Amino acid sequence: MPPRSSAGSKDPAPQTAAAPSSALKDGLLAEIRSGKGFFYNTVIAQAQSIDVSGDSVTFAFLPTHRALREQLEQNRAWIEAAAARVAGRKIAVATVQVESGAPAVVAKPADAEPSPPNGKRDLKAEAMSSAAVQAVLDVFPGVIKDVEELP
């Protein structure tokens, strides 16, 4: 039987030392998901990137997600507290707006799939392949029956 440490003392949690950035990121995302699931699915999941560097976490949003960035700013104190719980030290949370070099919806090459016989795009398939649509369906379970393009 291994020797016991003195009564009342505990081994330090592995996260109190400098946690690797991937562990901090994964832990923080799990903490946000469990504490504020709706916020996670509607705001955090839409971030273009989440970068952990030293004692800071930066959420990057596209210009079209300005409102989501503002919602994250409003919840910054809660996220910083969650990050501190996960890391065991103070973690700063920042948001940035990034420019996208690629369009939001990536067009498929012409030779990737044959075009439908009637010449129309499969809008339902395009919608179902969208990350934003999938995030909404995670929050609000439902079935998409029909999709039509607005003029």
C-alpha positions, -999 to +999 in steps of 0.1 A: +000+000+000+015+034-010+022+059+019-005+084+025+002+121+026-006+141+057-043+143+067-063+170+050-039+177+021-046+168-014-025+164-045-027+196-066-050+193-096-031+188-128-048+219-142-032+243-117+001+240-134+003+255-169-024+236-188-016+229-224-036+252-247-056+223-262-066+211-228-076+246-217-096+251-249-114+218-246-121+223-209-134+258-214-157+248-242-170+219-221-176+243-192-195+268-214-215+240-230-226+226-196-232+260-180-249+278-209-258+253-236-279+277-256-252+304-256-227+278-266-247+266-296-257+300-308-226+321-301-195+300-293-201+275-320-203+302-346-168+316-338-145+315-368-117+304-345-108+301-309-071+306-301-055+299-267-022+316-261-006+318-226-031+334-203-056+345-229-084+330-251-094+349-283-127+343-301-126+354-338-159+363-356-166+372-392-180+407-399-215+391-405-214+378-369-211+412-352-241+406-330-227+373-318-194+390-310-214+416-290-232+388-271-199+372-262-186+406-249-217+408-227-209+374-212-171+380-210-170+381-171-188+347-169-165+332-196-134+345-178-146+330-145-152+297-163-118+298-178-102+305-144-120+275-130-107+253-157-071+266-158-067+274-121-054+308-129-068+341-144-074+339-181-083+369-202-110+366-229-109+387-260-129+389-292-117+400-326-133+405-360-116+388-389-120+393-426-128+362-446-109+355-477-134+330-489-172+334-493-194+322-465-209+295-487-183+276-507-194+268-542-188+232-554-167+228-585-187+221-616-172+186-620-179+176-584-215+166-590-236+164-621-262+192-622-298+182-615-318+173-646-341+204-642-311+227-638-321+238-603-298+237-573-306+213-544-313+241-519-323+217-491-289+198-494-271+231-494-289+242-463-284+209-445-246+211-451-244+246-435-227+247-401-251+275-391-282+254-399-268+225-380-261+247-349-297+259-350-310+224-353-289+214-323-306+241-303-341+238-318-347+202-329-368+200-360-370+188-396-364+209-426-392+200-451-386+225-479-362+253-488-368+280-513-346+308-526-358+343-520-356+368-549 
